Amino acid sequence: MSRSARIVVVVTAALLAATVVARFGTQSSTAQAVGSLGASVGPGFEIQLKLSDGAVVNSLAAGTYNIHVNDSASNHNFHLEGPGVNQATGIEEIAEVDWVVDFGNSYYTYRCDAHASLSATFAAGNVPPLPAPAPAPTPAPIPIAIPSVSSPVVGVSGSSGGSGSSGGSSGGSSSVARSLVLGTIKVTLGPKATFAVTKSGKAVKSLRTGIYNVTIIDRSAKHDVSIRKIGGLPTGLTGKAFRGTRTLKLDLSTGQWKLYSVAAEQAIFSFVRVKK
């Protein structure tokens, strides 16, 4: 065999060896992952981190994990952090991303940075397991006093009686009721899904704890108006088929409240913080 032929053979063998090493190196790198996890937040008030079998993560073996994150809310984000880990999606963006994360022997938390109630912690590796969470108390229904037809309320469009049966009532009981009311909130739902919550003409971001008159002006033929305290049960204030004006009283306790449309929660909503 000539010298030039030997050189060609040696170079070819080296290239084949490099290809084999590269292939085995890729397989070895993939094999290092302990497992895959699925993370999600939204579209409602929910955040989860699950194993490949669908079980919620309470504890994990330490190691490297592939995490597929589905952020389907424009008012939440998914933030995972702990020793050596700090990954997050944007609050206002809807996105799907993939992370590769190394969990050590420690505790890790995932949460929404915009809403403190959306949060959970799990153990990874050789650490004591977290105590089981206490059973959640049954949320009390929102105390809503819906006035009778004879009460001084704005008439409901299209109903019998209308505003004519409700406008002239006055007396001692009405004076007492008005003395307990802290103000009037106006909720406006437009025909093109515009939504505003105002008090004295200004957007409402926070209120004092107490009773408020709430006037709902609903001009939408396909959306409702509902309210719920974060962590509590929703209460419908108008139905999807309702169009008109309605006034009622709401007793708002301390916490964060959401006024929204169940039919389009991601597009029609407003948060109000109620403080003492």
N, C-alpha and C positions, 0 to 999 in steps of 0.2 A: 504494500500500500504506500502510495506516495505521501510525502510530508503534507502537501495541501489537502489531500483526502483525509488524513488523520486529524487535521485541524477542524475540518468541517464536521467530522464525527463527534469530536470533543465538544464543539460549540452546540451541536444539536442535542447531545445528552445533557448538557448544562441547562439548556432551555426547558427540556422536558422535566428535569428535576425541579426547576424553579416553579413550573406550573403545578406539579404535584404538591409541593410545599405550600403554595398559595391556596390551593383548594382545601388541603387538610387544615390550614390555618383558619380559613373562613368557617369551616364546619366546627372547629374547636371553639372559636369565638361565639358562634351561635349557641353551642351547647352549654356555655357558661351561664346563660339566663336560667334562673330558678323557675320562672313561670311568667304568665301574662295576666294582667289585670285590666278591668274596664272601669273607667271613671266617667261620671255624668253629673251634670247640674242643669236644673230647669227641665221643662219650660216653666213649671210652677215652683213652689218653695220646697225643693227637694234636692239633696246632694248625696251621692253614693260612690263608694269604691267597692267593686265586687271581684270575686275570684272568677276563673273561667267557667265554673259550674253554676254561676249566678248567685252564690252565697255572699253576703256582705262581709267585708274584711273586718275581723276582730283581732287577729294575730297572724303573723307571717314568719316564715323562716328568713333569716338574714340572707342577703344576696342581691343579685341583679334581676330586675323585673322590667319587662316591656309593658308600658301602660298606654292604652288607647283612651283618649279623653274626648268626650262628646259634650261640648258646651253649647246648649241649645237655648240660652236665655240672653237677652240683651240688657238685663238688669242684674245678672249674677256673674261670678267667675269661679273657676276651680283653682284653688291655691293649695299645693301640697308642700309641707315643710317639716323639717326636723334636722337632726345632725347630718350635715353633708348634703341636704336636699332642700331646694327652694325653687319650685317650678309653679308657674301660674299662667292662666289665660287672661285675656282682657275682660273687664266688666261689661263694656258696651258692645263687644264683638260676639258673634255667633261663629263657632269654629270647631273643627275636629283636628286634633294634633296627636302625635305619638311621642312619648318620652321613654328614655332608658334611664332607670333610677337604681342606685345602689343603696339598699337599706342595711344599716348596721344594727348592733344590739342596743336598741333604744325605742323611744316612743315617737310616733309621727302623727301629725294632724293634717286633715284636709278641711277646707272651709271656703265660704264665700266672703270676700273682703268687704262687701257692701252690707251684709246681713249677719250679725253675730249669732243668730239662732241657727244658721246653717253651718254646723261644725261637727266633726267626729274625730276621735283619737284611737289609734290602734298600736299594738305592741309588735315589735319586730325582733327576731333573734332571741337570745338568752336573757330575757328580763321577766320580772313577775307579770302575770297576766293582769289586765285591767279588771277592776270589779264590775260586775254586771250592772247595767244602768237600772235605776229605780223605775218602776212602771209609771208611765206618764199619766198624770191625773186627767180625768175626763173633763174637757174644757166646758166651762159654764156657758150657756147660751147668752148671746148679747142681749142685754135688757133694752128692748125697743118698745116704746109706747106709741102705738098708732092711734091717733085721735079719731074720735067718732065724727060722723058727718056734720053734727051740730057744733063741733069745735071750730075755733077760728083758724082755718087752714085755707090755703089756696086751692081752688077747685080743680078736680081732675078732668082733663079734657076728654069729652065724649061720654062722661058718666052722667047718670040721672042725678038731678040735684044741682050739679055744677057748682060754680062759685056763688050762685045766688043763695043757696041754702047755708053757706058757711061764713058769709062775710060779716054779719051784724051781731054776732054773739059777744056778750060781755057780762061781767059779774064778778063776785068775790072770788070764786074758785079760779077764774082765769087770771085774776091779779096775783093770786098766790103762785100759780104755775109759772107766770112770767117772771116772778121774782127769783125763781130757781134756775132760770135759763141763762147761760153765760153769753149767748150770742146766736147769730144765725149764720149757718154755712150754706153756701149755694153750690150745688153740683150741676154742671151743665154738660149734657151729652149731645153733640151736634149730629146732623144727618150724615156727615162724612167722617164719622168716628173721631171728631175732635172732643177733647175731654178737659174740663177745668174744675178745680175745687177752689173756691174763693170765699173770703170773709171781708166784708166792707170794701169790695172791689179789688182786693189783693190776694195773690195766690197763697194758699194755706200750706205751710210746712210744719207748723207745730201749734199745739193748743194746750190749754190747761185742762186738767181732769174735771169733768162735770157734764151737765146736761146741755145739749144744744138743739135748737131748731134746725132742721136740715130741709132745705127746699131743693127738690130735684126737678130740673127742666130736661126732659128726655124727648129729643126730637128724632131719635133713631128708630127705624121700623124693624131692625134686626138685632139690636144689642140691648142688653140689660144693664142695670146698675146694681152692684152688690157691695158688701162691706165685710171685712173680717179682721180680727186682731191676729197678728202673726202668732201662729201656734194654736189658734182657736178655730172655731167653725164659721163658715160663711153664712151670711144672711142676705137674702135678696131684698132689695128695696124697690125695684121695678122689674117687670118681666120683659122678655124680648119683644113681645107684641105691643107693649104699652107705649103710647106716645102722649105726652102732655106734661102737666106739672103736678107735683105731689109734695106735701110738707108733712114731716113727722118729727118726733123727738128721739135723739140718740143719747144714751148715757155712756160716755167714753171714759174708760178707766186708763190707768197709766200703762204705756207701752207703745208699740208701733202698729198702726192701723193701715189697711190698704183699701181704698175705694177703687173699684175696677169693674170691668165687664167680664163675666164668666165666659161669654161667647168669644171674646178676643182679649184674653188676659195679658198677652205679651205686647199688645198695641195700645190698649185702653186701660190706664191705671194711674194712680197717684198715691204716694205714701204721706201719712201724717203722723208725726211723733206727738204723743200726748204725755205731758209732764204734770207733776204735782204743782 
